[in-house]
């Protein structure tokens, strides 16, 4: 049996594999900074239950300290190297300073760790992962490959990059970003077409589009609304054209799917 994957919106997913719950880039608020949750209910309390949390990079919609504070004491928090230096408020959540805090571990591409019977391998991403707007370029952007009964790739935020398939390796399910929170995506992101090209390179049995259709800048409701609503369905169409061997699982917020295990 493969992993069960739940998409809570944006880049927040739960991957349940071999009795272990891993949570990616938790974002549990209706509004922060200039963004508001335009679609989908807030994740349930169950979403904050995890054995380990994987943070892809330091942008505040991926490393959100207020959301991390909702995790149970002692939860393993895996962050890019330099995170505590770049995000001082993260230090208050570290169990080395706070007895009810989180077990913070900083990692770089190539690192591996175990969470019970599940192995997590850290892989590179092509993205400016520093804390914006003025954070020093000290922390890499990361992806993660979760290996248990199946292999799940969480891409975080990334563009296509040379050697992507070799760095990630064989996977059964790819959680691929297909949009963003604004009308413009640069080359360090995947839009639906580039995400489909990533699916073709990685050749997983299935792909789940994420990082779209959740948060949008306040006051932008009438600005290129298709950029908010359509990336998921556009990815389905592009994958049919560019990666016809990959099954796309288009999820609604809070919906789950079980991974296909490649033969």
URSUL-V672281 format. One record per helix or strand of 2 or more residues. SS is the DSSP state (helix for helix, strand for strand). FROM is the first residue (numbers start at 1). LEN is the number of residues. If there is no record, write none. Layout:
# URSUL-V672281
ss:SS from:FROM len:LEN
ss:SS from:FROM len:LEN
This chain:
# URSUL-V672281
ss:strand from:4 len:6
ss:strand from:12 len:6
ss:strand from:20 len:5
ss:strand from:31 len:2
ss:strand from:35 len:3
ss:helix from:45 len:4
ss:strand from:52 len:3
ss:helix from:65 len:4
ss:strand from:76 len:5
ss:helix from:83 len:4
ss:helix from:88 len:6
ss:strand from:102 len:6
ss:strand from:112 len:4
ss:strand from:118 len:7
ss:strand from:142 len:6
ss:strand from:151 len:4
ss:helix from:164 len:5
ss:strand from:173 len:5
ss:helix from:192 len:11
ss:strand from:206 len:5
ss:strand from:215 len:3
ss:helix from:226 len:4
ss:helix from:231 len:12
ss:strand from:247 len:2
ss:strand from:255 len:4
